[in-house]
Amino acid sequence: MSECKLNHSKEDVENKYQLQAAYLPKDMEGLFNRFFTYEHSQELLNEVFHLLKKYDLASVEEKQERNNRLYLVLKNV
């Protein structure tokens, strides 16, 4: 994923999640719900936003890489 100079708000991440939720593994739903109950660093919000961005268009291999990173982030908040 390319570097982005924009900072994404918690609302941006929530909106991106809502757009991509149907394409994500079902067991991530509860993890995301918990994630959104906390405040996070700007760096973490940006990372999660970019992991979700165009998730539906990613290859199977790319989705697996993104899933691994999302699980790592979501299970450790």
C-alpha positions as CSV (number, residue, x, y, z in Angstrom):
1,M,0.0,0.0,0.0
2,S,1.2,3.4,-0.9
3,E,1.9,6.2,1.6
4,C,-0.9,8.6,2.2
5,K,-0.4,12.1,3.5
6,L,-4.0,12.4,4.7
7,N,-5.0,11.8,8.3
8,H,-8.2,9.8,8.6
9,S,-10.6,10.4,11.5
10,K,-12.3,7.7,13.5
11,E,-15.5,8.5,11.5
12,D,-13.6,8.0,8.2
13,V,-12.5,4.5,9.4
14,E,-16.0,3.6,10.6
15,N,-17.5,4.7,7.3
16,K,-14.8,2.7,5.3
17,Y,-15.5,-0.3,7.5
18,Q,-19.3,-0.1,6.8
19,L,-18.6,0.0,3.1
20,Q,-16.3,-3.1,3.3
21,A,-17.9,-5.1,6.1
22,A,-19.7,-7.5,3.7
23,Y,-16.3,-8.5,2.2
24,L,-14.5,-9.0,5.5
25,P,-14.4,-12.3,7.5
26,K,-17.5,-12.4,9.6
27,D,-15.6,-12.9,12.9
28,M,-14.1,-9.4,12.5
29,E,-17.4,-7.7,13.1
30,G,-17.1,-8.0,16.9
31,L,-13.5,-7.0,16.8
32,F,-14.3,-3.9,14.9
33,N,-17.2,-3.0,17.2
34,R,-14.7,-3.2,20.1
35,F,-12.1,-1.3,18.2
36,F,-14.5,1.6,17.6
37,T,-15.2,1.9,21.4
38,Y,-11.7,3.1,22.0
39,E,-9.6,6.1,21.0
40,H,-6.6,5.3,18.8
41,S,-3.5,7.1,17.6
42,Q,-3.6,8.9,14.3
43,E,-1.1,6.4,12.9
44,L,-3.3,3.4,13.8
45,L,-6.4,5.0,12.4
46,N,-4.6,5.7,9.1
47,E,-3.3,2.1,9.0
48,V,-6.7,0.5,9.5
49,F,-8.3,2.9,7.0
50,H,-5.8,1.9,4.3
51,L,-6.1,-1.8,5.1
52,L,-9.9,-1.4,4.5
53,K,-9.5,0.8,1.4
54,K,-10.5,-1.1,-1.7
55,Y,-10.5,-4.3,0.3
56,D,-13.3,-5.7,-2.0
57,L,-11.0,-5.2,-5.1
58,A,-7.9,-6.9,-3.6
59,S,-6.7,-10.3,-4.7
60,V,-7.1,-13.3,-2.5
61,E,-3.5,-13.1,-1.5
62,E,-3.7,-9.4,-0.7
63,K,-6.9,-10.0,1.3
64,Q,-5.1,-12.6,3.4
65,E,-2.2,-10.2,4.1
66,R,-4.6,-7.5,5.1
67,N,-6.6,-9.9,7.2
68,N,-3.5,-10.9,9.1
69,R,-2.6,-7.3,9.8
70,L,-6.2,-6.4,10.8
71,Y,-6.4,-9.4,13.2
72,L,-3.1,-8.3,14.7
73,V,-4.4,-4.8,15.3
74,L,-7.9,-5.6,16.3
75,K,-7.0,-8.4,18.8
76,N,-4.4,-6.1,20.5
77,V,-6.5,-3.1,21.3
